Amino acid sequence: MMNATNSIYGARSAEMESVMHALADCIRSAAAEIKEKTGMNPVEHLKYRIKAEDSMREKCRRQGLPETTESALQHIHDAIGLRVVCTFLDDVYAIRDYLRARDDLEIVNEKDYIRSVKSNGYRSLHLIVKKDGYYAEIQIRTISMDTWAALEHQIRYKKNVGNSALIFEELKRCADELASTDVSMQIIRAAINEKDGEA
């Protein structure tokens, strides 16, 4: 482990860890509250991390920023990252709404790549939040979106991929099919909930 004098995060690592765990607790609280109302846990799994030193330094260089603590924590907003994987589409927005309603954090930016899909088929809801003076990126997506993103990530960073145009065309097709499945699953759940309401 790097000491504070060598770390791009300086002496802030412990505070960053604390904020990261507090944000994870926010997500768990949201899931518990939604489960109490609906009877279903909206979060399939939750992952979180502090961006690795090498990755943060490389990102600073890529953005033309000095490799300093200020760059890492004030100009780049994903030193703290959380990924929330939900079961259904509605759950993504329920978690988002819960975070919006909290008065102990600020939503600085929101990018909805579910309603405004990236050209390659990528779908996810990205929030930049600020808590206790620290920025964090929270990605919220369904299981289907997460599976696709993991595959796309592996292929994008694999060298010497033959027939890349065909592969990325197929990836885009898969993304669209998975999105259609998410919508179908949401419709099925709504129909089941409606039936339960009539019972």
Summary of the structure (lengths in Angstrom):
residues: 199
radius of gyration: 18.9
end to end distance: 57.9
largest distance: 64.1
contacts: 587
relative contact order: 0.13
helix: 53%
strand: 19%
